[in-house]
Amino acid sequence: METATRLFSEKGFENVKVEDVVKEVGVTRGAFYHYFKSREELISSVMYKSFNDSNPFILAQKQEGLNALEKLRFLFKLDLRPRLDMSDSLRIEMKKLADNPVIFKNELLTQVNVVAPYIEKLLLEGNEDGSITVKYPKQVSQIISMLIASWLSPFAFPVPYQEFANKVSFFEQLGNVLGVPFMDKEMKEIILEIGKQEFKR
């Protein structure tokens, strides 16, 4: 896992084969398939590990004096801000990843199986503290996490800036309708700036 993570980081997901990993580790292909069914499963495991190693939800829970909605806004902005300073080389890599069907599928699975359960806990907490009113917390958490990671991504779905801005406004309204007004003014400005940077390129 550590070797694969390093190779993927250095060369990109598309340029690393199973042979590269086993050669670096010093084991056989058979040994590899004892732990992973396929290269795709390895990629999925690396993505899960990457999220868990820098889990923003743990940091959000440590913020004292915040209700569940405020924690949700905190972690979304924590995740979004670094994208404002993304290098050109990383942007190119992100676009390549978004175009790769295996990576795209694994990203959606990560959102549903890893990220959404954390959001669901916050929604349940919000129902308790009164900051959120959600009837279907599991389903809402999955929709929010998938839309942010895919549909709202300018890398996965590049559109003209005005259309992107309309998507952001729709997403804001959707959150309100679902009982989770997660998008405050600051978060909206950050997302629009990310889209604006991509539109200029």
N, C-alpha and C positions, 0 to 999 in steps of 0.2 A: 504494500500500500504506500509506504513512504517513498520507495523508488519510483513507482508509477506516478505519484503526485508530483515529484520533482521533475520527471521527464515530461509530463504533460505541461508543467509550468514553463519549462525551458523550450520545448519544441512545438507545443500546441497539441490538442487532442488528435487532430487529423494526421499528425506526422509520427505518431508513436504506435508501433505494432507490438503484439504479444512477444514476438521474438526479441524486441529491444529490451523489454522488461526482464524477461528470464535471463538474457545474456548479462545484463547489468547485475542481477541478483546472484547469478551463478547457479541456476537450477535448470531443470528440463521443462519442456512444454507440458509433460505429464504432471509434473509437480504443480504447475500453474493451474491446470484444469482440475486438480484436486481441491483447490480453494475457490476457483471461479469457473462458472459454466461457459463464459464467453468474454471477449474483450468489452462488450457492451456492459456486462455485469461489473467488470472492473471499473469502468468509467462511472457507473452509477454509484459504486461504493466510494470512489474518490470524491464525488460530488457531495454525498452524504457526510463524509468525514470533513470536508472543507467547511460545510455549514456548521457542523457541531464544534469544530475547533475555534470558530469565531462567532458563536451563537449570540446574536444581539438581544434575544429574548431574556437571556440570563441577566444581561446588563440592565435591561428595562425593568426587570423585577426588583433590582437593587435600588432603583430610584425611590427615595423616600418622599412621602407626601403627595404622590400622584395617584389618581384613580385609574381604573382600567383603560378608559378612553385616552387619557393623557399618556399612559404607558404605550399604547398602540401608536399614537402620533409620534412619540419620542423615538420608537424603534424604526418606524418607517423613514423618518428623516435621517436617522443614524445610517440606514442602509443607502439612502439616496444621495446624501451629500458628497461622498467620494466620487460619484459619477460626474460631478461638475468639473473635477480636476483630472479626468481620465486622459492618459496620453494617447496620441494618435495611433501608436502601435497596438495599444490595448483595445482601442475602438475597432481597429481592423480585425483583431482576434475575436472580439465579441460578435462582430457581424458574421465571421466564419462559423462560429459556434451556433449562432441562430439559424444559419443555413444548413447545418448538419442535422438530418432527421433523428439520428440516434441521440445526439446531445439534447436536441429539443425535447424529445420524448422523456429522457431522463430528468431534464429540468422540471417538466410538468409533474412527473412522479415524485420528485423531491418536494415540490410545492404541496402536493396533496398528502403525501405520507409523512413528511418531516415538518414543514413549515406550518401548514394548516392546523395541526393539532395544538401548536403553541398559540396560534391566534384564537382557536376555539376556547382555550383555557382563559384567555383574556376576556373573551366575549361572555363567558359564564361568570367571570369575576365582575364584569360590568353590569350584568343583569342583577348581581347581588348588591353592588354598591350604588346602583341607580344611574350610572353614567352612560349606560348602553341599554337598549331594549331590543333584544333579538329573539325571534320565535324559533328559528332554526340555526343555532350557532355552528353546528358542524358544517352544514351546507354553505352558509354564508362565509365561513372561514376559508373554505376551499375555493369559492368563487373569487374572493378578494385576492388570495395568494396567487391563483392562476392568472387572473387578469393583469395584475401588476407585473408578473414575471414574463408574460408572453404578449397579450393583446396590447398592453400599454407601452411595450418596449419599442423604442424607435429602431432598434437593431433587428428585431424579429419582423415587425410590420412597419417599414418606412413609408410615411405618407407626407403630403405637403403640410407645412407647419399649421395652417389654419384648421385642417382636418384633425391634426394631432391635438390642437387646443380644444377643439370640440369634444374629442374623446376624453380629455382630462375633465372638462366640465360635466360631461355625462357621467363619468366615474364618480365625481364628487356628488352628483345628484343621486346616483345609485346607492352610495353609502348612506345617504340621508334616508332614502326610501327603505333600505334594509334595517334601519335602526342603529347604524354605526357611522356617525358623522366624523369619520377619521381624518378627512382632508381639511385641515385648517388653511388659513391664508399662506402661511410660510411654506407648508408642504406643496401647495399648488404652485407657488412661485418657483420652487426648486424643480418640480417636474417640468414645468413650462420652459425653464431655462435649459434643462437637459435636451428637450426637444428642439429648442431654438439652436443650440450648438450643432446638433446633427443636421438640421435644415440648412445651415450655412455651409456645410461641407460638400 
